[in-house]
Amino acid sequence: MDKKKRTRELLVFAAIVIALLILAILVPSGEEGGSIQEVMRDAVLHERFKIALFGLEVNPGLISAYVVTGILIVFALICRIFVIPRFTVIPGKLQLLLEQLVSLFDGLAEGSMQQRMIAARRQRLEKQSQQERQSQQEKQSQQENQFRKERQFPPI
């Protein structure tokens, strides 16, 4: 990238950031009064603003979750019906993108499984070392008992 183009992009970005800061300062907030804690609780938990869904009052976050889940399911069905049957041995752009997404999620799952497997292996090794220590202690005590018996009653 040449220097002039990069400088122009940085100036445009800086102008946008400055304009947003000025707007944030000049535009009055929607609510007057109330502590920050109350405003944040209402913004996150939506305790005051409930929406009726099939006769039940629910949090708007639930409806958002349903919408996002529906969109993901529709996208997955469209991919399964129209895109995946057209996959080839030499991947195109869309196939490459989908394979990269699958690899990403596969890596995430494998990473979390490795952490669980490492923890389970560590527990198993600790248990084995504990059992080995106990068996060594038992052998040592048996040898000591045998040595004491031999010293008390030597054979004639």
C-alpha positions in Angstrom: 0.0 0.0 0.0 1.5 3.4 -0.9 2.0 6.0 1.6 -0.6 8.5 0.3 -3.4 6.0 0.4 -2.5 4.9 3.9 -2.3 8.4 5.1 -5.7 9.2 3.6 -7.3 6.1 5.2 -5.9 7.1 8.6 -7.2 10.7 8.2 -10.7 9.4 7.3 -10.7 7.1 10.3 -9.6 9.9 12.6 -12.3 12.2 11.3 -15.0 9.5 11.8 -13.8 8.9 15.4 -13.7 12.6 16.2 -17.2 13.1 14.7 -18.6 10.2 16.8 -17.0 11.7 20.0 -18.5 15.1 19.3 -22.0 13.5 18.6 -21.7 11.5 21.8 -21.0 14.6 23.8 -23.7 16.9 22.1 -26.6 14.4 21.9 -28.5 14.3 25.2 -29.1 10.9 26.8 -32.5 9.3 26.4 -33.2 9.0 30.2 -32.8 11.6 32.8 -31.9 10.7 36.4 -31.2 7.3 37.9 -27.9 5.9 38.8 -25.6 4.2 36.4 -26.2 0.9 38.2 -30.0 1.1 37.6 -29.5 2.1 34.0 -27.1 -0.8 33.3 -29.4 -3.3 35.1 -32.3 -2.2 33.0 -30.2 -2.3 29.8 -28.8 -5.8 30.5 -31.6 -7.5 32.4 -34.6 -5.7 30.9 -36.6 -6.0 34.2 -38.9 -3.2 33.3 -39.5 -3.9 29.7 -41.1 -7.3 29.2 -42.6 -8.5 25.9 -45.6 -10.8 25.6 -44.8 -14.1 23.8 -47.6 -16.6 23.5 -49.2 -15.1 26.6 -46.0 -15.1 28.7 -44.0 -12.1 29.6 -40.5 -12.7 28.6 -37.2 -10.9 28.4 -36.4 -9.4 25.0 -33.1 -11.2 25.1 -35.0 -14.5 24.8 -36.7 -13.3 21.6 -33.3 -12.2 20.3 -31.9 -15.6 21.1 -34.8 -17.3 19.3 -34.3 -15.1 16.2 -30.6 -15.8 16.0 -31.1 -19.5 16.5 -33.7 -19.5 13.7 -31.4 -17.7 11.4 -28.5 -20.1 12.1 -30.8 -23.1 11.5 -32.1 -21.7 8.2 -28.6 -20.9 7.1 -27.5 -24.5 8.0 -30.4 -26.0 6.1 -29.7 -23.9 3.0 -26.1 -24.9 3.1 -26.9 -28.6 3.5 -29.5 -28.7 0.8 -28.0 -26.4 -1.9 -24.2 -26.0 -1.2 -22.8 -29.2 0.3 -24.0 -31.5 -2.6 -22.0 -29.4 -5.0 -18.7 -29.8 -3.2 -15.8 -31.0 -5.3 -12.4 -32.5 -4.7 -10.7 -29.2 -5.6 -12.5 -26.7 -3.4 -13.9 -23.4 -4.6 -14.1 -20.2 -2.5 -17.3 -21.0 -0.7 -16.3 -24.6 0.0 -12.9 -23.4 1.3 -14.7 -20.9 3.6 -17.0 -23.5 5.0 -14.2 -26.0 5.5 -12.2 -23.3 7.4 -15.2 -22.7 9.6 -15.6 -26.4 10.3 -11.9 -26.6 11.0 -12.1 -23.7 13.4 -14.9 -25.2 15.4 -13.2 -28.6 15.3 -10.1 -27.1 16.7 -12.0 -25.3 19.5 -13.7 -28.6 20.5 -10.4 -30.5 20.3 -8.7 -27.9 22.5 -11.3 -28.1 25.2 -11.2 -31.9 25.0 -7.4 -31.8 25.3 -7.7 -29.7 28.5 -10.2 -32.2 30.0 -8.0 -35.1 28.9 -4.9 -33.6 30.4 -6.8 -33.0 33.7 -8.1 -36.6 33.7 -4.6 -38.0 32.9 -3.1 -35.9 35.7 -5.6 -37.3 38.2 -5.0 -40.8 36.9 -1.2 -40.3 37.3 -1.6 -38.9 40.8 -3.7 -41.9 41.7 -1.2 -44.3 40.3 1.7 -42.6 42.1 -0.3 -42.7 45.3 -1.0 -46.5 44.8 2.7 -47.1 44.1 3.8 -45.2 47.2 1.3 -47.3 49.3 2.6 -50.6 47.7 6.3 -49.5 48.3 5.4 -48.7 52.0 3.7 -52.1 52.3 6.7 -53.9 50.8 9.1 -52.0 53.1 7.0 -52.8 56.2 6.9 -56.5 55.1 10.7 -56.6 54.7 11.2 -54.9 58.1 8.9 -57.4 59.7 10.7 -60.3 58.0 14.1 -58.9 59.1 12.9 -58.6 62.7 11.6 -62.2 62.7 15.0 -63.4 61.4 16.9 -61.5 64.0 14.8 -62.7 66.9 14.9 -66.4 66.1 18.0 -67.3 64.1 17.9 -70.7 62.6 20.1 -73.4 64.2 
